[in-house]
Amino acid sequence: MARIAHCCCGSLRVEATGEPTFIAACHCQECQRRTGAPYGVGAYFERTKVRAEGASKVYIRDGQERRKLQMYFCPECGTTVYWEADRLPQHFGIAVGAFADPSFPPPAISIWERTRHPWVDFSHDLNHFPEAVPVVPAHS
């Protein structure tokens, strides 16, 4: 199965094949700022299953433990579509909202809950972590 994620104007596209390794809701303040929402949701696919096309710009920021995150966004409309994290070198994270697919699987983990807005709640079971997940989860 192939899924296509793209920016608002459609110039930056990512095709991901197969199922994501895991899907995470992240409540860190950086994801709040990146999305303009109280949390971001990322689907993590093995690098070999992701193909990007179109022009992008990269914003690199420091993550936890001095690890870098490279955010790829459209230079035309500004939408962040995917990212690379030093912590997960075998994966690309793709913004679930960029798939614009209401049938996309829900997140299995919720991270950085110490900065979660108290009114955010999920209607399904998932694993909760006050900060980052200690180990990359197996297929969820």
C-alpha positions as CSV (number, residue, x, y, z in Angstrom):
1,M,0.0,0.0,0.0
2,A,1.3,3.5,-0.9
3,R,0.2,6.6,0.9
4,I,0.9,10.2,-0.4
5,A,1.5,13.1,1.9
6,H,1.9,16.6,0.6
7,C,2.1,20.3,1.5
8,C,-0.8,22.7,1.1
9,C,0.1,23.7,-2.4
10,G,1.1,20.2,-3.5
11,S,4.7,21.0,-4.5
12,L,6.4,18.9,-1.8
13,R,5.2,15.3,-1.8
14,V,6.2,12.2,0.1
15,E,5.2,8.6,-0.9
16,A,5.4,6.0,1.9
17,T,4.8,2.4,1.2
18,G,3.7,-0.2,3.7
19,E,2.6,0.5,7.2
20,P,4.4,2.9,9.6
21,T,6.7,1.4,12.2
22,F,4.8,3.5,14.8
23,I,2.7,6.6,15.1
24,A,3.2,9.1,17.9
25,A,1.3,12.1,19.2
26,C,3.9,14.6,20.5
27,H,3.0,17.3,22.9
28,C,6.5,19.0,23.1
29,Q,6.5,22.7,22.8
30,E,8.5,22.5,19.5
31,C,5.8,20.4,17.9
32,Q,3.2,22.8,19.3
33,R,5.0,25.7,17.6
34,R,5.7,23.7,14.4
35,T,2.1,22.8,13.9
36,G,0.3,25.7,15.4
37,A,-1.7,23.1,17.3
38,P,-1.6,21.7,20.9
39,Y,0.3,18.6,19.5
40,G,1.7,17.1,16.4
41,V,1.2,13.5,15.1
42,G,3.9,11.8,13.2
43,A,4.0,8.5,11.4
44,Y,7.4,6.9,11.3
45,F,8.3,4.8,8.2
46,E,11.6,3.0,7.5
47,R,13.7,5.2,5.2
48,T,13.7,2.6,2.5
49,K,9.9,2.9,2.2
50,V,9.8,6.7,1.7
51,R,10.4,8.7,-1.4
52,A,10.2,12.5,-1.5
53,E,9.8,14.8,-4.5
54,G,9.6,18.5,-5.0
55,A,11.6,21.4,-3.7
56,S,12.0,21.7,0.1
57,K,13.9,23.8,2.6
58,V,15.3,22.4,5.8
59,Y,15.1,23.8,9.3
60,I,17.5,22.1,11.7
61,R,16.8,22.4,15.4
62,D,18.4,20.9,18.5
63,G,16.4,18.0,20.0
64,Q,17.0,16.3,23.3
65,E,20.5,15.2,24.2
66,R,22.0,17.5,21.6
67,R,20.5,15.4,18.8
68,K,19.4,17.2,15.7
69,L,16.0,17.2,13.9
70,Q,15.8,18.2,10.3
71,M,12.4,19.5,9.3
72,Y,11.6,19.5,5.6
73,F,9.1,22.1,4.5
74,C,7.7,23.6,1.3
75,P,9.5,26.8,0.3
76,E,6.3,28.0,-1.4
77,C,3.5,27.4,1.2
78,G,5.6,26.7,4.4
79,T,4.0,23.3,5.3
80,T,6.3,20.9,7.2
81,V,5.8,17.5,5.5
82,Y,8.5,15.3,6.9
83,W,11.5,15.2,9.1
84,E,14.6,13.2,10.1
85,A,15.7,12.8,13.7
86,D,19.2,11.8,14.8
87,R,17.5,9.6,17.4
88,L,15.8,7.5,14.7
89,P,18.4,7.3,11.9
90,Q,16.5,4.4,10.1
91,H,13.2,6.3,9.8
92,F,11.6,9.4,8.4
93,G,8.8,11.0,10.3
94,I,5.9,12.2,8.2
95,A,3.2,14.6,9.4
96,V,0.0,12.6,9.6
97,G,-2.1,15.6,8.7
98,A,-0.2,15.9,5.4
99,F,-1.8,12.6,4.4
100,A,-5.2,14.2,4.9
101,D,-6.7,10.8,5.3
102,P,-9.3,10.3,8.1
103,S,-8.8,6.5,7.9
104,F,-5.1,6.8,8.8
105,P,-4.4,4.7,11.9
106,P,-4.4,6.5,15.3
107,P,-1.2,7.1,17.3
108,A,-0.1,4.3,19.6
109,I,2.0,6.5,21.8
110,S,1.7,9.9,23.3
111,I,5.0,11.6,24.2
112,W,6.1,14.7,26.0
113,E,3.0,14.7,28.1
114,R,4.5,16.9,30.7
115,T,3.7,19.8,28.3
116,R,0.4,18.4,27.1
117,H,-2.5,20.8,27.3
118,P,-4.8,19.4,30.1
119,W,-7.9,19.5,27.9
120,V,-6.3,17.2,25.2
121,D,-7.6,13.6,25.6
122,F,-7.7,10.6,23.3
123,S,-10.7,8.3,23.0
124,H,-8.5,5.2,22.4
125,D,-5.9,3.4,24.4
126,L,-2.3,4.4,23.9
127,N,0.9,4.4,25.8
128,H,1.7,7.6,27.7
129,F,5.2,9.0,28.3
130,P,6.1,12.2,30.2
131,E,9.0,12.8,27.8
132,A,10.4,10.9,24.9
133,V,9.7,7.2,24.6
134,P,12.8,5.4,26.0
135,V,13.1,2.9,23.1
136,V,11.7,3.0,19.6
137,P,8.5,0.9,19.8
138,A,8.0,-2.2,17.6
139,H,5.3,-2.2,15.0
140,S,2.1,-0.8,16.5
